[in-house]
Amino acid sequence: MDFAAARLNMVESQLRTNRVIDTRLVEAMAAVPREAFLPSHLRAIAYVDEDIALGGGRYLMEPMVFARLVQSAQLAQGARVLLVGSGCGYGAAVLAHIGLNVTALECDANLAAAARTACAVNGAGAVATVQGPLESGWPSAAPYDAVLFEGGIGDLPPAFAAQVGEGGRLLAVLAPPEHQGKATLWQKFAGSLTARSLFDAATPLLPGMAREPGFVF
């Protein structure tokens, strides 16, 4: 398979046609070999325009959704970013390629180990891949300029409000039960978070991120 051609096609048909115009981001996704972060049996579908099942209920996020979330963060070079549910490491490598300071949080030990190796081999060795429960974030490296969730969440866990600095942004696909998923941006002003919806997205939930059932009379 010609992966370079598939990568170019992803950029032209999935990103540019969906208003992904950030030059740094487009160049990064044209350069980082997505297939290199996948197990061998999935590499042939590395550039499909949908989430890729990695096994164990985990997914590599659809390229367009990931790109639009990152673009919406509007981050300057050198910004400090926490990537939650970093999985196989591809998203972390893209963020590193555009000059961000990346902490990649993963709860699965095997995925975290594979991601460290793939990042090191593919020029993203500066990514700090850490392991822990996703819903807790990674407070020891806070505050962050942005937190990005590489998967859906049922609600924003309360731990994250304290892990972004003033003006900081959190981005995720908010997917509460029985509702269409919405890519959502939260921004911190005067210590409080304000939220706005960005676009529709059907992204599988990350582990530990389902909304807790409410009390029913």
HELIX and SHEET records of a PDB file:
HELIX    1   1 PHE A    3  MET A   10  1                                   8    
HELIX    2   2 VAL A   11  LEU A   15  3                                   5    
HELIX    3   3 ARG A   16  ASN A   18  5                                   3    
HELIX    4   4 THR A   23  ALA A   31  1                                   9    
HELIX    5   5 ARG A   34  PHE A   37  5                                   4    
HELIX    6   6 SER A   40  ILE A   45  5                                   6    
HELIX    7   7 PRO A   63  ALA A   73  1                                  11    
HELIX    8   8 TYR A   90  HIS A   97  1                                   8    
HELIX    9   9 ALA A  109  VAL A  121  1                                  13    
HELIX   10  10 LEU A  134  SER A  136  5                                   3    
HELIX   11  11 PRO A  139  ALA A  141  5                                   3    
HELIX   12  12 PRO A  158  GLN A  163  5                                   6    
SHEET    1   A 2 ILE A  52  GLY A  55  0                                        
SHEET    2   A 2 ARG A  58  LEU A  60 -1                                        
SHEET    1   B 7 ALA A 128  GLN A 131  0                                        
SHEET    2   B 7 ASN A 101  GLU A 106  1                                        
SHEET    3   B 7 ARG A  80  VAL A  84  1                                        
SHEET    4   B 7 TYR A 144  ILE A 153  1                                        
SHEET    5   B 7 VAL A 164  LEU A 174  1                                        
SHEET    6   B 7 LYS A 182  PHE A 189 -1                                        
SHEET    7   B 7 SER A 192  ASP A 200 -1                                        
END                                                                             
